[in-house]
């Protein structure tokens, strides 16, 4: 069986819907063709010549770049723009809260092997033109575009993937433990080079989720520029430690990790990339990006993408300052940090700010997902947090209807933290589990677990006589502080003293929740649509299923599971069984009877134990776009992590119309 060949044999079209984007209602269809050959085969049209941005023509004339025909791969991807063929030039501005994050732009430049469609139900061609899969889902053959090049002009080959696999993932200093998704059956995958542009991967157990996984695998998570990075690697440079010390690092692997980082925190402006834009300058207050002259996609007229010359990502830590920047027209696109509570503000300033506002539907199952640290270092708190009655009590203490009305104009969906209703295995009762507002029941449950004594101020006392205090640590994005202020009110009404502790994102994630030192963490609950939920079932970053992620619900248990018991804490038997279900589900093909059965066991388990407390999901997301920024075909269905934020809108085909 050859799965995925439809990517190569037919046009992939996904419809973003009927949207009020340019002042009138119309439907936009974005067409992605795997190669020039497929474009001609399906449309009957032939792209016989290529064109490029004026800034690149100048460099070609000066001898600084080879001609366009030598920069494009022999099989470029073809993109049919939404509004129409764009114009080259200009600078697009984004803003972020931290130099380490740039979600609106980060996902727009992401060069994953495949991409997700706008409903997160299938994968589409992208960096690779297609793949084959064996009947048992153990062997996958990936077909890269012949003639691919890095942004510095160096040829991209399968050797860049093998460098990532053999010299990074299998190197103990860089990767102490091979990630679970790469060692199914407790055996590392085997990578086989067929030729420079064909790679075969062998898994010890069936891996039916691998095509979905490929929609997240990109530079840094599947390949590296070997020609650039090998001088920082001890295998290729015996003096790598000396070079690292010269750069201010103690060991070679620290310098290597700095130079290879291609994520939001990318800091080396010389790092070759495969993305539409390459980093030119990074400071504490902004990052500037410039078009990649070797980008591997063209429009239907043969114009090399992207249309936009430059991108500026400004750091504005304060959300109020971000809002002021948006309404005064200081950014061209704003969506990731926009909250529906500010929708009236954005609409009121549309004309003044020179932008348009649309509402997209969020993919987040719950927007502010609270998880207690079940592996807390304090044994008294740990025992309390692990008591399911405690978690149920604090869940039913929350007045979800009031939150929805006051913060979200009643536009959100009152629900518990669970998967998306579109999932084939979904049960309605999961979203209703312990989601009723019942403070009387909350008080009863708290009394039953021994928190029945109170201090003079009315707060409950722990079994050791100390006041029971819960500190919620969080990154204050969108309306999160307002939401948690309401939760604090509800929890203190049933006697649980609650403190709120907002923190900078990288400190919150790296220093607090990933070390398991906190009481409770908060994060948006994404990764709950069918495609993403399945392939990330055993992934560390899965907020709900992984029991670790950015809420840190059970970091020590997760470490035990990831390392086969070599580190972390051994979990109780029911958690061990749960992890085994996850591993089995991950290896079970979607749509089978066994797939449904395992999924329902997993989510029944969550609904019963309330590891995560959700309140409101699927809150509409304001998207603010400057009037000059065109080809932004806003998705009326989904905007969020599961569809990779801006990626369904194809930012490489956005252009500025002055």
N, C-alpha and C positions, 0 to 999 in steps of 0.2 A: 504494500500500500504506500502511496506517495502522498502524504498529507502536506498541505501547504502549497502544492503545485498550482492550485487555483490562483495563488498570488502571481504566478508566472504566466498563467494561461488566460486570465481574464482581467478586465479593468476593475480596479477597486474604487468604488464610489461610495462616499458617505454624505448623507444629507444633514446639514446643520439646522435646517428648519426655516420656517417663515418668521422673519425677524424685522423689527423696525430699526434698521441700522442707519440708513442714509436718508431718513425722512419719509420713507414709504415702505409699505409691506411688500416683501418679496422673498422668494425662496432661493437660497444659494446652494449649489452643488459643487463640492470640491472633489476633483478627480485626481487620483494618484495612479500613475502607470509605472509598473516596475522597471521598464526599459524603453528605449526608443523603438525597438522592434515591436513591443506590445502596443505602444501608442499607435503605430502605423497599422498594425494588424486589426485593431479594434475600430479606429476612427477612419481609416483609409487615408489619413493625412500623413505627410512625410516632413520631418524636420531636416532640411538639407544644409542649413548653415547655422552657426552659433554667433551670438553677440555677447558683449560684456559691458560692465560699468565703465563710464568715462575715466574714472580714477585708475582703473586697471589698464585701459588703453594707453594712457600716458606712460605707465610703467613698462608696457610691452614695447612702445616706441623707443623708450630710453634703454632698452636692453636689460631691464631689471626683472622682467618676467617673460616666460615663453608665451607663444600665442595661445589663445583660448583652446584651440583644438588639442594642444598638448597638455593642457591643465585639466581638462575634463576627463573622467574615465571613459572608456570605450562604450560603456553601457550606463549612461546617466539616468537617474530617475526623472520622470516628466510630471510636472505639477500643473494642473489647469487652475489658474487663479480664480478666486471667487467673484469679485466685482469686474475684473478685466485685467488685461496685461498692464503691469505697473510701470512706473517711471523710476529710473535709477537716481540715487542720491539722498542726501539729508541725514540727520541725526535724530534718533528716537530716544526719549528720556524715560527712565523708570526710577522708582525710589523704593528703598528697603529699610528695614529696621536695624540690620546688622550687616557688616561687610562680609560675613560668612553666609548670608542668605540672599537670594535674588530670585524668588520663585516665579514671579511673572515673566522674567527674562530667562532664567535658568532652564525651565522646561521648554521654552521656545527654541533654544539653541541645542537641545539635547539630541545627539546622534545615536540613538539606540539601534540595535540590529533590526528590529521591527518596530512598528508603532501601533498603538491601540486606536480603534475607531472611536467615534464620539459617544457611543453608548457602552463602551468597555465590554463588548460582546465578542469581538474578533480582532485578529491581528492583521496588519497591513504591511506592505513592503516599505522599506526605509533604507538603512545603510546596506543591508544585504538585499539581493534581488529575490531571494527565495530559499527554500529548504526542502529536503525530503525527510521522511521519518519511516523507520521500520515498522512492521506490523505490530511488534511487541513494545513499541515506544522506547526501546533501549538504545537505538542508534539513530543519530541525526546527522545529516550532511548539509552543511551550510555553503551557499554560493555567494561569494563576494563579487562586487563589480570589478571587472577587469580594468586595470589602469587607474585604480584609486590612488590618491596621493594625500599625504599630510599637508597641513597648511604652509609648511616650508618647502613644499615641492618634492620631498622625499617619497618614493613609492611606498604604499601601504601593501603589505602581504600578510599571509597567514602567520608568518614568523612573528609579527607583532602580537598576535593572539598567543602563540606558544611562549613568547617572552613573559607575558602576563601569567600564564598558567605555570610554566616550569620554574620561572625565576622569582615570582612573587607569591603566588598561591601555595606552591610547594616548598617555598623557602621558610624555614621555621622562624627566622628572625623577623621577617616581614609579616608572615601569617602563621602564628603559633598553632592554630587549629584550622584545618580545611573546613570551610563553611558547609553546613549540612546539605544544602542543595547540590553540592558538588561531590558528595560521598554517599550516595544512596546505597543501601545495603552494606554500609560501613566500609565501602571501597571507593577511593578517589576515582573520578571519571578518567578515561583514557582519551587523549587528544591525538588524532592522526592527521598529518598533513598529506593531502592527496596531490595538490599542486599549490602554486602561489595564491590561488584564489578559491580553493576548495578545501574545506575542513570537515573532518568526520569526528564526532564525539560519541564515545561508547559509555553507557551507564550500566552499572551492575544490576540495577532494578528498573522496571518500567518508569518512565518519567513523562507522562502525558501532559504535564503542565509546562514543559520546556518551551514551546512556542510562546506561551504567555510570558514566561520568564524572559525570553529574548526581547520583549517589548520594554524591558527595564535595563537590559545589559548594554553598556556603552563604554566609551573610553573611561578607563579607571576601574571598571567592573568586568571587563572582558578583553580589553586590549590596551597596550601602551606603545608609545613610539620608541621602539628599541634603540634605534640609531641615535636618539637624543639622550635617553636615560641611562644607557649602559655605563657611562663614565662614573655614575654615582653608585653602581652596583659592584660589590666586592668580587663577584664571579668574573666580571669583565675588566675590572680595574683593581689590581692589587693595592693601589694607593688610595682607594676610595675613602678609607678612614682619615687619611691626611687631608684629602680634599674636603671632607665633612668638617674637620676641625678648622680648616681655613675659612669655612663659611659660618662658623659659630656653633656647630653641632658636636656632640660627643662621639656619635657613632655614624657609620655610613648609612645605615637604614633610616636614620632620622632625616638626613639630607635627601635621601631618595624619596621618602614619603612627601617631603615638601615639594620637590620638583615634579612628582608624578600626579599631584592632586589636580583633577580636572572637574571637580564638583563646584558647588556654589562658592567654596572658599579658595578657588584657584588663585594662586599668588605669583607664579612664575610667568611673566609675560613672554618668555621665550619658548614656553612649552608648545610644541606643535599639536594641533587639534584637528579633528575631523568635522567640527561643528560649523554652522553657517557664519559665525563671527569668532574671532580670536582676540584674546586679551592683549591690550597694548600698554595699559598702565594701571597700577593698583596703588591707592593711597588709603589712609584711614577714613577718608570722607567720600571717596567715589572710586569706581572702576570704569575705564573706558575700553570699548571693544571696536574692532574694525573688521570689515568683511573678510572672509576667507577666500583668497583668490583661486583656491583649488576645490571649492565646494562642488559636490557631486550631483546637483540637481539643476534642471532647466525648466523654464515655462514652456507652454505649447507653441511659442514662437521661436524657441531655441535660445532665449535669453538666460544666461547663467544667473542663478539665484545666489544670495538674496538680493532684493532690490535696494534695501537700506544700506548706506555706506557705513554708518557708525552708530554705536549705542553707548549711552551714558547711564550708569547705575549709581544713583546718589544715595548716600547713607543718611537717613533721617530717623534716629532712634525713637523719637516721641511720636505717638500715633496722632495726637492732636495737630502737631506740626505737619505730619503727612497730609492730613485732611485739608489743612490750609493751602498746602502746596498744590493739591489736586484741584480744589475749587477755584484757585487763581490761575489755573492752566499751566502749572509748572511741570507736569508729567504728561506723557502721551498715552500711556496705558496703565490702568490701576485696577486690580481685581483681587489679588490674593489677600490683602489685609483690609479690604472694604467690608463694612458691616451693613446689614439691612437697616439697622437702627438709624444710620446716617443717610439712608436713601432720600428722605425729603430734603436734606441739606444739599446733596449732590444735584438733585433735580432743580432746586431753586436757583442754583448757580450755573446751570448749563450754558445759558447765553453769555453770561459774564465770563465764564471760564473757557468758552470756545470748545466745548466738548459735548458728547452725547452719553446718556446713561441707559443701560439696559439691565434687565434682571435675568440671570441664568439660574438654573436649578442646581443646588449643591449636591455633590455625591456623598457628603458626610452623613453617616448614619446617625450620629449625635455630634453636636458641634463642640461641646465641652465635656469630655468624657473623664470622669474622676475614678482613679484606682488607688486603693490603699496598698501600702507596702507590706505584702504578706511575709516578707523576709526581713522585717525590721530588726535592727541590732538590739533594741530594747526588748527583752523577753516578755515583759508585761504587755507592751503595746502589740508585739507580734502575736501573742495569744488572742488578744482582743480582735485584732484585724483579721485573723484567720477564722474567727467565729462567724459563720454565715449569718447568724441572727443579727450581728452588729451591722453587717453590710446591708442586709435587707431593711433593718430599722432606718438607717440613714437614707436609703433609697425612697421609702414611703414617706419620709419626713419632708420631702421636696414637693412643693406645689408647682407642678409642671405647667398647668393651665395658666397660672398667674405669670410665670416667667415668659411663656409664649406671648401672652397678651401685652405685657409691659415692655419687653425687649424686642419682640419680633412682629408686632402688630397682628398677632394671631396667625401669621403666615407659615410658621414652622409646623412640624408634625410632632405631637407629644408621643414619645416612645422610649423604650429602654434601649440600652446599647446592645445591638445585635446586627445581623447582616441585612442587606438590602432586600426589599420585597420582590425585586425582579429575579432573585435567585431561584433556581428550579426546585430547591429543597426547602424553601421558606415556610415557616409556620407563623401564623399571626400571633399566637400566644407568646412567642419570644419577645415581641415588642411590647407586650402588656405585662410581662412578668415583674412584679414588685414595682410597678410604675404608678400605682394609684396614690393619691394624696390621703394619708391616713396617720396623722400624728398620734392618735390614740394607740394604734397598733405599734408605732415606733417606740413609744414610751413603754409599752408592755414588753416588747422584745428586749429592750435595753435593761429593764428590770430583771428579766429572766436570766440574763447572762452575768449577773452580779454587779451591774452598774446602778444599783438601786439606792445608793447613799449619795447625798448631795452636800455641798459646802454652803456657807451662809448666803452666797450669791446665787444659789440655785443650780450650780454646775455639778455634774456627776463626778463621783470619785472613783478612781481605779481601785482594784483589790488591795493595793499597797498603801491606800490612803491619800495618794497624790491626786490632784485634780486631773481629770481626763481631758487632755488638750490635743486637738488635731490641728496641725499646721499644713495648709495646702500650699505647695510650691508650684509656680506656674510661670509661663512666658506670657506676658500681657498683650496678646494680639486681639484685634477686633473688639468685641464687647465682653471679653472674658472676665475682666475685673467686675463689671456690672453684674454679670451672671453669678460670679462667686460671692459677691456681696449678698445676693439674695439667698444663695445656699447657706452662707454663714448665718443669716437670720433664721432660716428654717432649722438648722442643726442646733443652734443655741436655744431655740424654743423648746427643744426636747432634752436640753441639758448638756449638750456636748460643746464645750468651749472651742471655738474655731478661730484660728489665725490665718490670715492671707499673706503670702510672701511672694510678690512678683520678682522675677529674676531675668537677667539677660539670657537670651536663648542658648548660646553655647555653654554658659555656666550651668544653666538649668539641666541641659541634656547630658553634658559630659561629666560635670562635677557632682551633680546631685542624683538624678534618677538612675544613671548607669552604674553608679557605685552603691545604690541601695541604701542611702543614708537618710532618706526623707520619710515623712509620714504618708503623704498622699500626693500624687502627681496628676496633671491635667493635660490632655491633648485632644485634638479633633479626632474623631473615630472615622478614619477612612479605611481603605483596604477591605471593604465589605461587599463590593459588587462581585458577581460570580467569577469572572476571569481572574481578578486580582486576589480575591479571597482564597481561591483554590491554590494558585501558584505560590502564595506567600504563607501557606498553612504552617510551614515549619521554619519560616524566616524570622530572624531576631526582631526585625522592625515591624512585624505585624502587631499593631497596637492591641488587638483583642486576643487573637489566637496565640500570639507568641508569649504572652504574659511577661513581656519585658518592654521593648519599644520605648516610647517617649513618656510613658507613665510609670515605668519601673515597678510593675505589680509584683513580679516574683523573679528578680534578677538572679538570686542564688540558685533557685530551682532550675532556671533556664541554663545557667552555667553548667550545672550537673548534667543536664540533658545533652548540651552541646559537646561536652568533653567526655561523654561516656562514663561519668562518675569520677573523673580525675580531679575535678575542682567543683566549687560551689557546695550546695547543701542537698543531701538526698531528700527528695520530696516524698510525701505520703503516697500510699498505694494508688489512691484514686487519681492523683496527678500523674503518676507514672502511666496509668492506663490511658489517661487523656493524651499524653504525648505519643503513645503508641498509635492511638486513633489518628492523630495528626499525620504521622509518618505514613500510615496505611492509606489515608485519604489522598495525600499528596501523590501517591503512586497509582491511584485508581482513575481510569478514564472518566471524563465528564459524561453524564447522562446515563451511566449504567445503574442498575439496581443497587449494587454495592456502594457506588458513589453517593447516592441519595441516603442510603441507610447510615453510612459513616458520618455524613454531614449533619444529619439530624441527631445522632448521638452527641456530636461535638457541641452543637448549639443548644441541645437540651441541657447539657452539662453546664454551659454558661448561664442559661436562663435560671437554672436551679441555684447556682452558687453566687451569682451577681459579683463576678470578679471586677466588673467595671460598672459604674453607675452613670447612665445617660439620662437625658431629660428631653431635649428638643433636637430633632433631626431635619435634614432636607430644607434648611432655611434658604430662601432665595438669595442669590449673590449679586450685588451691584457690580457692574463692569463699566468703568469710565474710560472712554476713548476720545482723544482729541479729534476734532472735525477733519483735520488735514490727514489723519492716518486712515488710509483706505485698505480695502480687501480684508477688513476685520469682520468676518462673517460670524457674529456672535451666536453661540450654541444655546438655543432655548431649552435644551434638555439638561445638560450637565456641565458643571465646572467644578473641578476639584482634583484631589490627588489621583483618584482611580483612573481618570482620563488624562492625567499629567497636565492639569491646569490649562495653559495656553496652547498646547501642542495640537489639538484638533483644529485650531484656527490657523495653522500653518503660518507662523510669523515670518518665515523666509519669503513669503509672497506678499507681505504687507508693503505698502509704499506711501510716500508723502506726496500729497497733492496740494501745492501751494496756490 
